[in-house]
Amino acid sequence: MAQFEQDEMRRDFSRLGWALVSSQLLLMFLTLAGSLLCSLLLRWFSPLRGTWNLLQGYIIIFSVAVSVLPMLSLGAGNHRLDRLLDRRAKVFPVELIYYFLLILGLQMLVTLIYAPIMNILESVGFSFGAADEAATSAAVSASLLFYSIAVAPICEEIIYRGALLRYLEPYGRWFAIFISALVFALMHGNAVQFPIALIIGMIFGYLALKHSIHLTILLHVMNNLFVEGVGRLEAVSPTAGIFLNTAFIAAGILMLIFALFSNINPLLRLLRAKRVEDGIYKAFFTSVPIAAIFLYMICLTVSSIIA
């Protein structure tokens, strides 16, 4: 890995930080402005009353799509995002199923590990009820459903496994994977989703660099579609929904066990390998806009479990 000058790193990380800040501010402004406009329309035009959930979905779709632009601007004046849509190693259908089940297994494993931590935090006054409901509730309108299974996977992958990952890749693949996953997890602003999003973000980052962002978009769509589908099935037939969810999770856990045992030596080699130059993490987290956006995201996440 090439040695990086401190000034070069500071400029790069500062530019990234301002792009993240701009993306969040744009998302917040458009969401608030859209909500205000729709509330006025609902008050003035009686035929629109009762359509808030539908209009809310359109507001979110538009706001999230536009918030991608500041992150894509990171490619201006350099070639870091030129290969954002490149395809690398080919993915066969059986691999796609393998990765999907592996993701389900990882989610269950993380949930089991995180459960006692949640219990401890609840015993000292934190509340995970609202955060859990926000993380697991199904879309309540067609527009929100479309956002969940199509717009969110595409936009989030472009931001986190596309622009953010590729922009940081020159500083080390593992550094780029970890930071992109950490930002992805914190940007949800939900303490229940954080650990799962962190692990899935790291897996997606690895797969995006190994294969392509097309794969991570497809896996993201499949994951969200599975969550929405199971939620709706449980509403119609709780027994069938629980059976389907249990069956897929059991298959995912088996796939996870298989993956761990069949890849134990490569995993150990990866864990032992030095992957990031000294000083890169320090330069990253001491950048003013980076520190500011991380402080904001951490406060947002913690606030989700404050009663």
Sequence and secondary structure as in RCSB ss.txt:
>XXXX:A:sequence
MAQFEQDEMRRDFSRLGWALVSSQLLLMFLTLAGSLLCSLLLRWFSPLRGTWNLLQGYIIIFSVAVSVLPMLSLG
AGNHRLDRLLDRRAKVFPVELIYYFLLILGLQMLVTLIYAPIMNILESVGFSFGAADEAATSAAVSASLLFYSIA
VAPICEEIIYRGALLRYLEPYGRWFAIFISALVFALMHGNAVQFPIALIIGMIFGYLALKHSIHLTILLHVMNNL
FVEGVGRLEAVSPTAGIFLNTAFIAAGILMLIFALFSNINPLLRLLRAKRVEDGIYKAFFTSVPIAAIFLYMICL
TVSSIIA
>XXXX:A:secstr
     HHHHHHHHHHHHHHHHHHHHHHHHHHHHHHHHHHHHHHH GGGTT HHHHHHHHHHHHHHHHTHHHHGGG
TTSSTTTTTT   S   HHHHHHHHHHHHHHHHHHHHHHHHHHHHHHHTTB  HHHHHHHH   SSHHHHHIIII
IHHHHHIIIIIIIIHHHHGGG HHHHHHHHHHHHHHHT  TTTHHHHHHHHHHHHHHHHHT HHHHHHHHHHHHH
HHHHHHHHHHH HHHHHHHHHHHHHHHHHHHHHHHHHTHHHHHHHHHS  S TTHHHHHHTSHHHHHHHHHHHHH
HHHTTB 
